[in-house]
Amino acid sequence: MHAQGDDGLSETERTFLFLVGSTRAEGNTETLARRAAEQLPASVGRRWMHLRDLPLPLFEDHRHDGDGSYPPPTGHAAELLDATLRATDLVIVSPLHWYTVSTSVKLYLDHWSGWMRVPGVDFLERMRGKTLWSVTVHGGQDPATAAPLVGTLRHTAAYAGMRWGGALLGNGTRPGDVLRDTAALGRAKAFFA
């Protein structure tokens, strides 16, 4: 028998997509996210995608051109769309950049506007019921500086009909600093529970 979560899915049916928006390999935010992911049951699928390795073109707004539809995405955009739709849980792993998500995460979210308008994709309908999570590390002493980032992602989840899983916040500036944030490491142990 498989354990079921609040969403009614068994653990073996859940798949976490970790979208890493850092410009630094194995940075503090990814380190904290990996600590949280270690606590997931082995039966839960997980995939890590680094947005720096999957550059997207600038998003162009064509909503008011013709019928407002967009062509199916190609290249990295198609790969990210497919991974996004396959996951039950999306984890935005973004360091705090000027009080919000990193540039690569913002561009990924901008592309949602096009994916919503690709005929036959039914993007918003297929996003409904998934869970959106956030992991971020900030460099200041005041965690309230991350409030705009958290607000951006909470509003995104609400708009798409997704559940908001919560935000895991840590502190650190230089590589490895987050490993000294014992409170954040403690919260990571129960974050996805």
N, C-alpha and C positions, 0 to 999 in steps of 0.2 A: 504494500500500500504506500502511496506517495503522499507526503505532507502537502497540504494546500495552503496558499497564502490568502490574504484578505480579498484578492482579486478572483479567487476561485480556480486559479491555475495551479497545477502541480509544479513542484520544483523542477521536474524534468522538462516541463513545457516552457519554462522561463528562459529568456535569453537576454543578457545584458550587453548593450553596445556602449563601450566607453569611447567617447569622442574627445581626444586630447587636443586642446587648443594652445599648447605651449610652444614657444619658439625654441625652447631649450630641451634637449633630450634628457629624459629621466630627471626632470625638475622637481621642485618641492610639491607641486600640485599633483603630478603623476605619482610621486612616491606616496602621498597620502591616499590617493584613490586606490592604489595597489594594496595598501594596508587594509582598506575597507573591503576590497574585492576578495582578499584572502579569507574573509569570514563567510563568504557565500558557500553554500553546500556544493560539493564536488559535482552534483548532478545538474547544477544550474549552468547553462551555457554562457560564455562570455567571449566577447570579441573586442580587441583594442584597435582603434584606427587613429593615426596621428594626422591631423589636418594639414600639418606642414608638409607631409609627404603626398598629399592629395590636393594640390592647389586648384581652386575654383576660379572661373572667370568672374570679373565684376558682374554683379547682378544688374540687369537692365529691366526697368519697369515698362511692360508692354500691355498692362491691364486695359488701357483705353485705346489700343490699336485694334482695328478690325473687331473680331468677336472676343478679344481678350484672352484667347487661349495661347498656350505655350507649346512648342514642340517637345517631344520626349527628350530628356537630357541625355548627353553622351559623355564618354570619358569618366573622369573622376566624379562628376555630378551624378551620373547614372549609378556608379558604384556606391556612392553615399546614399542615394535615394533607396536603392535596393537594401542596403544594410539597415537603414532607418526603418523601413517597413517590415523587415524580418524580425526586428527586436521587440520584445515586450517591455523592456526597460531601457531608457536612454539616460546615460550619465554624461553630463557636460563637465569635462575636466578642464577648467580654465583658470589660469592665474588671474588675479585682479589687475586689469589694465585700465588705468585712468578711471577707476571706480565702476567698471563694467567688464563684460566678457572681452576676451582677446579678439583681435581683428579677424582671425580665421574662423572663430566661432560665430561672430556676428555675420560674416559672409555666408557661412553655412545656413544660418537661420534666415538670412535674406533670400536664399534660394528656395526656402519653403514657399515663399510667395508665388514663385513660378510653378513649383510642383503641385500646388493647389489647383493650378489652371491647366494642367496637362490632361487632355481628354483621356478617359478610361483609367486614370491612376487612382482617382477617388482618395486623394491624399488625406484630407481632414477626416473623412469617414474611417480610414484605416488607422489613423493616429489615435482616434477616440478610444479611451480605456487603457492606453499604455501609461507607463509611469515615467515622469521626468524627474531626474535627480541632479544635484549640483555638488561638485567638489571644487573648492578654491582655496588658495593660500594667498594671504595678503601680507604686506611688509610692515604695516603699522601696528601700533598697540591697540587700536580701537577697532573691534570687529564690525562696528556700525558702518565703516567705510565700504564694506561689501554689500550694504543694503541695496544700492542700485542694481548690482549684478543679480542678486537674489530676486529682486522685484522684476527685472527683465525676464528671468526664466519662469517665475511663478505666473506672470501674465501670459507668457507664451504657452505654458501648459494649459491655463484656463481657456485661452482662445482656441486651442486645438482639441479641447475636450479631454485632455489628459489628466491623470492624477498627479499631484505634486508630492514627490517623495520626501523632499526636504533638501537642506543645504548642509554640507559638512565643511566647516571653516577651520583653517589652520593658519599658523603664523610662521613666516620665514622669508628671508631675502636671499641670502647666499645659498648655493647648493648644499643640501643636507640640513639646513636650519630646521626644517619641519620635524626632523627626528628628535629635536629637543623640546618640541611642543607636546609634552606628555598628556595634556588635557585633550588635544585634538586626536592623538593616537588612541586614547581611551575611547573617545566618541566614535572613532572609525570602527572599533570592534563590534559595535551594535548598530552601525548606521543603516545597513540594508536589512536588518532584522525586522 
